[in-house]
């Protein structure tokens, strides 16, 4: 067999797998942040001013 060609193809395949895994992790973090920001907050969470300040 032609060992240099097999080694190059192996390195290319390994690089592709590493890139896809890294990209998947990055996209997962972006999706989680987007879901956190898009989730509508309840009225209690929107108005978090302390009661003492509103009573003055």
C-alpha positions in Angstrom: 0.0 0.0 0.0 0.9 3.6 -0.4 1.6 4.6 3.2 2.1 8.4 2.7 -1.3 8.7 1.1 -3.0 6.6 3.9 -1.3 8.8 6.5 -2.5 12.0 4.8 -6.0 10.7 4.5 -6.0 9.6 8.1 -4.8 13.0 9.3 -7.4 14.7 7.2 -10.2 12.5 8.5 -9.0 13.0 12.1 -8.9 16.8 11.6 -12.4 16.8 10.1 -13.7 14.9 13.1 -12.0 17.2 15.6 -13.4 20.3 13.7 -16.9 18.9 13.7 -16.9 18.1 17.4 -15.5 21.5 18.3 -18.1 23.3 16.1 -20.9 21.2 17.6 -19.8 22.2 21.1 -19.6 25.9 20.1 -23.1 25.8 18.5 -24.5 24.1 21.5 -23.3 26.9 23.8 -24.7 29.5 21.4 -28.1 27.7 21.3 -28.2 27.6 25.1 -27.5 31.3 25.4 -30.1 32.1 22.8 -32.7 30.0 24.6 -31.9 31.7 27.9 -32.3 35.1 26.3 -35.5 34.3 24.3 -37.4 32.7 27.2 -40.0 35.2 28.4 -39.6 36.2 32.0 -42.5 36.2 34.5 -43.8 39.3 36.0 -42.0 38.5 39.3 -38.6 38.2 37.6 -39.1 41.4 35.6 -39.8 43.6 38.6 -37.1 42.7 41.1 -37.0 46.1 42.8 -36.9 45.7 46.6 -40.1 46.3 48.5 -38.4 48.7 50.9 -37.5 51.1 48.0 -41.0 51.1 46.6 -42.6 51.8 50.0 -40.6 55.1 50.6 
